[in-house]
Amino acid sequence: MGNTLRRVVTGHDSDGKSIIALDDNPSASERGEIEDQRVLREIWATLSAPATGQAGASEFRVVDLPAGSRREMHRTDTVDYGIVLAGEVYLVVERGETLLRAGDVVVQRGTFHGWHNRSDRVARMAFVNMRGQATDDERCPGV
């Protein structure tokens, strides 16, 4: 496994349309630690947001996307962390898309989005979906 880690974060533009707000390679020196045996990179952080009226809850899922499959555009009321475990899949937002490959991570922040596996192989993703959360602006890049 290489040293590069890709982080893709969704957001909204000034018209309220979903966009890819950040696509970068966070280093351990930015938000993390380098130790003798491991390198830690902070990808994203949230805080409980009780004003939303939602209880803090989470789901952890592994999803297989068959070759050629498409998950229609939809919006969730959660902050979702997605990790591509195998294969490749497109993250589609209202104003763009990006190809994700094994090892790429996504922070999906309640935007209108879809998934499309345009390859001839199954893509596998792991998701952690969290209700009642808001971005910790002090610990995350301004997007």
Secondary structure, 3 states (H helix, E strand, C coil): CCCCCCEEEEEECCCCCEEEEEEECCCCCCCEEECCCCEEECCCCEEECHHHCCCCEEEEEEEEECCCCEEEEECCCCEEEEEEEECEEEEEECCEEEEEECCCEEEEECCCEEEECCCCCCEEEEEEEEECEEECCCCCCCC
